[in-house]
């Protein structure tokens, strides 16, 4: 399947909104549920739409994350286990 067709199908299936619970932000990134680098296939079943915030949280190493602004309620959320200096 052509990549653009697959991307359009994922956006349509996810109704153009981030798939994280309680998040209604628009999809800005398409990702693999099971990471491609760990053998995940590039398929409709393994594809998912994410907003910028949730994609960044998933891709950032925990020790590099201090504070993020939530994309859906506009509050600052500290990441557990990381102290702000």
NUKOLDREN-220879 format. One record per atom (N, C-alpha, C): residue in three letters; atom name; x, y, z negated. Coordinates in steps of 0.1 Angstrom, whole numbers. Atoms other than C-alpha are relative to their C-alpha. Last residue first. Layout:
<pts>
<pt r="ALA" a="CA" X="X" Y="Y" Z="Z"/>
...
</pts>
This chain:
<pts>
<pt r="UNK" a="N" X="-11" Y="-7" Z="8"/>
<pt r="UNK" a="CA" X="166" Y="221" Z="-393"/>
<pt r="UNK" a="C" X="-1" Y="15" Z="3"/>
<pt r="UNK" a="N" X="-4" Y="-13" Z="-7"/>
<pt r="UNK" a="CA" X="134" Y="203" Z="-383"/>
<pt r="UNK" a="C" X="10" Y="7" Z="-9"/>
<pt r="UNK" a="N" X="0" Y="-12" Z="8"/>
<pt r="UNK" a="CA" X="134" Y="167" Z="-396"/>
<pt r="UNK" a="C" X="4" Y="12" Z="8"/>
<pt r="UNK" a="N" X="-10" Y="-10" Z="-5"/>
<pt r="UNK" a="CA" X="125" Y="139" Z="-373"/>
<pt r="UNK" a="C" X="-1" Y="12" Z="-8"/>
<pt r="UNK" a="N" X="-14" Y="5" Z="1"/>
<pt r="UNK" a="CA" X="108" Y="108" Z="-387"/>
<pt r="UNK" a="C" X="11" Y="9" Z="4"/>
<pt r="UNK" a="N" X="-4" Y="8" Z="12"/>
<pt r="UNK" a="CA" X="73" Y="117" Z="-375"/>
<pt r="UNK" a="C" X="14" Y="-5" Z="0"/>
<pt r="UNK" a="N" X="-1" Y="14" Z="-2"/>
<pt r="UNK" a="CA" X="71" Y="142" Z="-347"/>
<pt r="UNK" a="C" X="5" Y="-7" Z="-12"/>
<pt r="UNK" a="N" X="-14" Y="5" Z="2"/>
<pt r="UNK" a="CA" X="58" Y="176" Z="-357"/>
<pt r="UNK" a="C" X="1" Y="-15" Z="2"/>
<pt r="UNK" a="N" X="-1" Y="13" Z="6"/>
<pt r="UNK" a="CA" X="26" Y="187" Z="-340"/>
<pt r="UNK" a="C" X="14" Y="-4" Z="-3"/>
<pt r="UNK" a="N" X="-14" Y="5" Z="0"/>
<pt r="UNK" a="CA" X="19" Y="223" Z="-331"/>
<pt r="UNK" a="C" X="0" Y="-13" Z="-9"/>
<pt r="UNK" a="N" X="-7" Y="-1" Z="13"/>
<pt r="UNK" a="CA" X="-17" Y="230" Z="-323"/>
<pt r="UNK" a="C" X="14" Y="-6" Z="1"/>
<pt r="UNK" a="N" X="-9" Y="-12" Z="2"/>
<pt r="UNK" a="CA" X="-33" Y="239" Z="-290"/>
<pt r="UNK" a="C" X="6" Y="1" Z="-13"/>
<pt r="UNK" a="N" X="6" Y="-9" Z="10"/>
<pt r="UNK" a="CA" X="-62" Y="214" Z="-289"/>
<pt r="UNK" a="C" X="9" Y="12" Z="-4"/>
<pt r="UNK" a="N" X="15" Y="0" Z="0"/>
<pt r="UNK" a="CA" X="-57" Y="194" Z="-257"/>
<pt r="UNK" a="C" X="-6" Y="8" Z="-12"/>
<pt r="UNK" a="N" X="6" Y="-5" Z="-12"/>
<pt r="UNK" a="CA" X="-21" Y="200" Z="-246"/>
<pt r="UNK" a="C" X="-15" Y="1" Z="-1"/>
<pt r="UNK" a="N" X="9" Y="9" Z="-5"/>
<pt r="UNK" a="CA" X="-5" Y="198" Z="-280"/>
<pt r="UNK" a="C" X="-8" Y="6" Z="12"/>
<pt r="UNK" a="N" X="13" Y="-6" Z="0"/>
<pt r="UNK" a="CA" X="25" Y="220" Z="-284"/>
<pt r="UNK" a="C" X="-10" Y="-9" Z="6"/>
<pt r="UNK" a="N" X="6" Y="-1" Z="-13"/>
<pt r="UNK" a="CA" X="55" Y="199" Z="-292"/>
<pt r="UNK" a="C" X="-13" Y="8" Z="-2"/>
<pt r="UNK" a="N" X="14" Y="-5" Z="0"/>
<pt r="UNK" a="CA" X="79" Y="201" Z="-320"/>
<pt r="UNK" a="C" X="-5" Y="0" Z="14"/>
<pt r="UNK" a="N" X="2" Y="-7" Z="13"/>
<pt r="UNK" a="CA" X="112" Y="183" Z="-328"/>
<pt r="UNK" a="C" X="-15" Y="5" Z="-1"/>
<pt r="UNK" a="N" X="13" Y="-7" Z="1"/>
<pt r="UNK" a="CA" X="118" Y="157" Z="-301"/>
<pt r="UNK" a="C" X="-1" Y="6" Z="-14"/>
<pt r="UNK" a="N" X="-2" Y="-12" Z="-7"/>
<pt r="UNK" a="CA" X="154" Y="146" Z="-293"/>
<pt r="UNK" a="C" X="-13" Y="9" Z="-1"/>
<pt r="UNK" a="N" X="-9" Y="-9" Z="8"/>
<pt r="UNK" a="CA" X="155" Y="119" Z="-320"/>
<pt r="UNK" a="C" X="2" Y="13" Z="7"/>
<pt r="UNK" a="N" X="6" Y="-5" Z="12"/>
<pt r="UNK" a="CA" X="123" Y="103" Z="-305"/>
<pt r="UNK" a="C" X="10" Y="10" Z="-7"/>
<pt r="UNK" a="N" X="-5" Y="8" Z="11"/>
<pt r="UNK" a="CA" X="138" Y="99" Z="-270"/>
<pt r="UNK" a="C" X="-5" Y="7" Z="-13"/>
<pt r="UNK" a="N" X="-11" Y="-6" Z="9"/>
<pt r="UNK" a="CA" X="116" Y="118" Z="-246"/>
<pt r="UNK" a="C" X="4" Y="-10" Z="-11"/>
<pt r="UNK" a="N" X="-14" Y="1" Z="-6"/>
<pt r="UNK" a="CA" X="98" Y="99" Z="-218"/>
<pt r="UNK" a="C" X="11" Y="6" Z="-9"/>
<pt r="UNK" a="N" X="-3" Y="13" Z="-3"/>
<pt r="UNK" a="CA" X="65" Y="92" Z="-236"/>
<pt r="UNK" a="C" X="15" Y="-2" Z="5"/>
<pt r="UNK" a="N" X="-1" Y="7" Z="13"/>
<pt r="UNK" a="CA" X="63" Y="126" Z="-252"/>
<pt r="UNK" a="C" X="4" Y="-14" Z="3"/>
<pt r="UNK" a="N" X="-12" Y="-5" Z="7"/>
<pt r="UNK" a="CA" X="70" Y="143" Z="-218"/>
<pt r="UNK" a="C" X="2" Y="-8" Z="-13"/>
<pt r="UNK" a="N" X="-11" Y="6" Z="-7"/>
<pt r="UNK" a="CA" X="43" Y="122" Z="-201"/>
<pt r="UNK" a="C" X="13" Y="4" Z="-6"/>
<pt r="UNK" a="N" X="-1" Y="14" Z="3"/>
<pt r="UNK" a="CA" X="18" Y="131" Z="-228"/>
<pt r="UNK" a="C" X="11" Y="-7" Z="8"/>
<pt r="UNK" a="N" X="-3" Y="3" Z="14"/>
<pt r="UNK" a="CA" X="25" Y="168" Z="-225"/>
<pt r="UNK" a="C" X="2" Y="-15" Z="-3"/>
<pt r="UNK" a="N" X="-14" Y="-2" Z="2"/>
<pt r="UNK" a="CA" X="26" Y="169" Z="-187"/>
<pt r="UNK" a="C" X="4" Y="-3" Z="-15"/>
<pt r="UNK" a="N" X="-3" Y="-14" Z="-1"/>
<pt r="UNK" a="CA" X="-8" Y="152" Z="-184"/>
<pt r="UNK" a="C" X="15" Y="2" Z="-3"/>
<pt r="UNK" a="N" X="-4" Y="-6" Z="13"/>
<pt r="UNK" a="CA" X="-8" Y="115" Z="-177"/>
<pt r="UNK" a="C" X="1" Y="15" Z="3"/>
<pt r="UNK" a="N" X="-2" Y="-14" Z="-1"/>
<pt r="UNK" a="CA" X="-24" Y="93" Z="-149"/>
<pt r="UNK" a="C" X="3" Y="7" Z="-14"/>
<pt r="UNK" a="N" X="8" Y="-8" Z="10"/>
<pt r="UNK" a="CA" X="-18" Y="56" Z="-151"/>
<pt r="UNK" a="C" X="3" Y="15" Z="2"/>
<pt r="UNK" a="N" X="-2" Y="-15" Z="-2"/>
<pt r="UNK" a="CA" X="-5" Y="29" Z="-127"/>
<pt r="UNK" a="C" X="-10" Y="7" Z="-10"/>
<pt r="UNK" a="N" X="-11" Y="-4" Z="8"/>
<pt r="UNK" a="CA" X="-1" Y="-8" Z="-136"/>
<pt r="UNK" a="C" X="2" Y="15" Z="0"/>
<pt r="UNK" a="N" X="2" Y="5" Z="14"/>
<pt r="UNK" a="CA" X="-35" Y="-19" Z="-123"/>
<pt r="UNK" a="C" X="11" Y="4" Z="-10"/>
<pt r="UNK" a="N" X="11" Y="-7" Z="6"/>
<pt r="UNK" a="CA" X="-31" Y="3" Z="-92"/>
<pt r="UNK" a="C" X="-3" Y="-4" Z="-14"/>
<pt r="UNK" a="N" X="13" Y="5" Z="-5"/>
<pt r="UNK" a="CA" X="3" Y="-12" Z="-84"/>
<pt r="UNK" a="C" X="-11" Y="9" Z="-7"/>
<pt r="UNK" a="N" X="7" Y="-12" Z="-4"/>
<pt r="UNK" a="CA" X="39" Y="-2" Z="-87"/>
<pt r="UNK" a="C" X="-13" Y="-4" Z="7"/>
<pt r="UNK" a="N" X="4" Y="-1" Z="-15"/>
<pt r="UNK" a="CA" X="50" Y="-33" Z="-106"/>
<pt r="UNK" a="C" X="-6" Y="14" Z="3"/>
<pt r="UNK" a="N" X="14" Y="-4" Z="-3"/>
<pt r="UNK" a="CA" X="67" Y="-31" Z="-140"/>
<pt r="UNK" a="C" X="-3" Y="2" Z="14"/>
<pt r="UNK" a="N" X="7" Y="10" Z="-8"/>
<pt r="UNK" a="CA" X="100" Y="-49" Z="-143"/>
<pt r="UNK" a="C" X="-14" Y="3" Z="4"/>
<pt r="UNK" a="N" X="0" Y="13" Z="8"/>
<pt r="UNK" a="CA" X="116" Y="-30" Z="-172"/>
<pt r="UNK" a="C" X="-8" Y="-11" Z="8"/>
<pt r="UNK" a="N" X="-14" Y="4" Z="3"/>
<pt r="UNK" a="CA" X="127" Y="0" Z="-151"/>
<pt r="UNK" a="C" X="1" Y="-13" Z="-8"/>
<pt r="UNK" a="N" X="-6" Y="5" Z="-12"/>
<pt r="UNK" a="CA" X="92" Y="2" Z="-136"/>
<pt r="UNK" a="C" X="14" Y="-6" Z="-3"/>
<pt r="UNK" a="N" X="-10" Y="-7" Z="-7"/>
<pt r="UNK" a="CA" X="78" Y="6" Z="-171"/>
<pt r="UNK" a="C" X="6" Y="-7" Z="12"/>
<pt r="UNK" a="N" X="-11" Y="8" Z="3"/>
<pt r="UNK" a="CA" X="46" Y="-13" Z="-180"/>
<pt r="UNK" a="C" X="12" Y="6" Z="8"/>
<pt r="UNK" a="N" X="3" Y="5" Z="14"/>
<pt r="UNK" a="CA" X="19" Y="13" Z="-180"/>
<pt r="UNK" a="C" X="12" Y="-8" Z="-5"/>
<pt r="UNK" a="N" X="3" Y="14" Z="1"/>
<pt r="UNK" a="CA" X="36" Y="29" Z="-149"/>
<pt r="UNK" a="C" X="-3" Y="-3" Z="-15"/>
<pt r="UNK" a="N" X="-10" Y="8" Z="6"/>
<pt r="UNK" a="CA" X="34" Y="67" Z="-145"/>
<pt r="UNK" a="C" X="-4" Y="-15" Z="0"/>
<pt r="UNK" a="N" X="5" Y="14" Z="-2"/>
<pt r="UNK" a="CA" X="16" Y="93" Z="-125"/>
<pt r="UNK" a="C" X="11" Y="-8" Z="-6"/>
<pt r="UNK" a="N" X="-10" Y="10" Z="-2"/>
<pt r="UNK" a="CA" X="22" Y="129" Z="-137"/>
<pt r="UNK" a="C" X="-7" Y="-13" Z="2"/>
<pt r="UNK" a="N" X="-12" Y="-6" Z="-6"/>
<pt r="UNK" a="CA" X="2" Y="161" Z="-137"/>
<pt r="UNK" a="C" X="10" Y="-10" Z="4"/>
<pt r="UNK" a="N" X="-11" Y="9" Z="-3"/>
<pt r="UNK" a="CA" X="-33" Y="147" Z="-145"/>
<pt r="UNK" a="C" X="11" Y="8" Z="7"/>
<pt r="UNK" a="N" X="-1" Y="6" Z="-14"/>
<pt r="UNK" a="CA" X="-56" Y="174" Z="-158"/>
<pt r="UNK" a="C" X="13" Y="-9" Z="1"/>
<pt r="UNK" a="N" X="-8" Y="-8" Z="-9"/>
<pt r="UNK" a="CA" X="-60" Y="178" Z="-196"/>
<pt r="UNK" a="C" X="1" Y="-6" Z="14"/>
<pt r="UNK" a="N" X="7" Y="-3" Z="-12"/>
<pt r="UNK" a="CA" X="-89" Y="161" Z="-213"/>
<pt r="UNK" a="C" X="8" Y="8" Z="10"/>
<pt r="UNK" a="N" X="-7" Y="-10" Z="-8"/>
<pt r="UNK" a="CA" X="-70" Y="144" Z="-241"/>
<pt r="UNK" a="C" X="-8" Y="2" Z="13"/>
<pt r="UNK" a="N" X="4" Y="-14" Z="5"/>
<pt r="UNK" a="CA" X="-90" Y="127" Z="-269"/>
<pt r="UNK" a="C" X="7" Y="11" Z="9"/>
<pt r="UNK" a="N" X="12" Y="-3" Z="8"/>
<pt r="UNK" a="CA" X="-73" Y="93" Z="-262"/>
<pt r="UNK" a="C" X="-1" Y="15" Z="-4"/>
<pt r="UNK" a="N" X="-2" Y="1" Z="14"/>
<pt r="UNK" a="CA" X="-46" Y="94" Z="-235"/>
<pt r="UNK" a="C" X="-13" Y="3" Z="-8"/>
<pt r="UNK" a="N" X="6" Y="12" Z="6"/>
<pt r="UNK" a="CA" X="-58" Y="88" Z="-200"/>
<pt r="UNK" a="C" X="3" Y="-2" Z="-15"/>
<pt r="UNK" a="N" X="-9" Y="8" Z="7"/>
<pt r="UNK" a="CA" X="-51" Y="123" Z="-187"/>
<pt r="UNK" a="C" X="-7" Y="-11" Z="-7"/>
<pt r="UNK" a="N" X="-3" Y="-4" Z="14"/>
<pt r="UNK" a="CA" X="-78" Y="136" Z="-164"/>
<pt r="UNK" a="C" X="10" Y="-10" Z="-6"/>
<pt r="UNK" a="N" X="-8" Y="-12" Z="0"/>
<pt r="UNK" a="CA" X="-83" Y="135" Z="-126"/>
<pt r="UNK" a="C" X="4" Y="5" Z="-14"/>
<pt r="UNK" a="N" X="9" Y="-12" Z="-1"/>
<pt r="UNK" a="CA" X="-112" Y="110" Z="-129"/>
<pt r="UNK" a="C" X="8" Y="13" Z="-1"/>
<pt r="UNK" a="N" X="-1" Y="-6" Z="13"/>
<pt r="UNK" a="CA" X="-88" Y="82" Z="-140"/>
<pt r="UNK" a="C" X="-8" Y="14" Z="0"/>
<pt r="UNK" a="N" X="4" Y="9" Z="10"/>
<pt r="UNK" a="CA" X="-100" Y="61" Z="-110"/>
<pt r="UNK" a="C" X="0" Y="7" Z="-14"/>
<pt r="UNK" a="N" X="15" Y="1" Z="-2"/>
<pt r="UNK" a="CA" X="-97" Y="91" Z="-86"/>
<pt r="UNK" a="C" X="-5" Y="-9" Z="-12"/>
<pt r="UNK" a="N" X="6" Y="-13" Z="4"/>
<pt r="UNK" a="CA" X="-62" Y="100" Z="-98"/>
<pt r="UNK" a="C" X="-15" Y="-1" Z="0"/>
<pt r="UNK" a="N" X="-2" Y="-1" Z="15"/>
<pt r="UNK" a="CA" X="-51" Y="63" Z="-96"/>
<pt r="UNK" a="C" X="-7" Y="13" Z="-5"/>
<pt r="UNK" a="N" X="9" Y="10" Z="7"/>
<pt r="UNK" a="CA" X="-66" Y="59" Z="-61"/>
<pt r="UNK" a="C" X="1" Y="1" Z="-15"/>
<pt r="UNK" a="N" X="14" Y="-5" Z="-1"/>
<pt r="UNK" a="CA" X="-49" Y="91" Z="-49"/>
<pt r="UNK" a="C" X="-10" Y="-9" Z="-7"/>
<pt r="UNK" a="N" X="1" Y="-11" Z="9"/>
<pt r="UNK" a="CA" X="-15" Y="79" Z="-62"/>
<pt r="UNK" a="C" X="-15" Y="6" Z="0"/>
<pt r="UNK" a="N" X="0" Y="6" Z="14"/>
<pt r="UNK" a="CA" X="-20" Y="45" Z="-45"/>
<pt r="UNK" a="C" X="-2" Y="12" Z="-10"/>
<pt r="UNK" a="N" X="13" Y="7" Z="2"/>
<pt r="UNK" a="CA" X="-29" Y="62" Z="-12"/>
<pt r="UNK" a="C" X="-1" Y="-5" Z="-14"/>
<pt r="UNK" a="N" X="10" Y="-11" Z="1"/>
<pt r="UNK" a="CA" X="2" Y="85" Z="-15"/>
<pt r="UNK" a="C" X="-14" Y="-6" Z="-2"/>
<pt r="UNK" a="N" X="-1" Y="-6" Z="13"/>
<pt r="UNK" a="CA" X="24" Y="54" Z="-22"/>
<pt r="UNK" a="C" X="-10" Y="11" Z="-2"/>
<pt r="UNK" a="N" X="-8" Y="-13" Z="0"/>
<pt r="UNK" a="CA" X="13" Y="35" Z="8"/>
<pt r="UNK" a="C" X="-1" Y="7" Z="-13"/>
<pt r="UNK" a="N" X="8" Y="-12" Z="0"/>
<pt r="UNK" a="CA" X="0" Y="0" Z="0"/>
<pt r="UNK" a="C" X="9" Y="12" Z="0"/>
</pts>
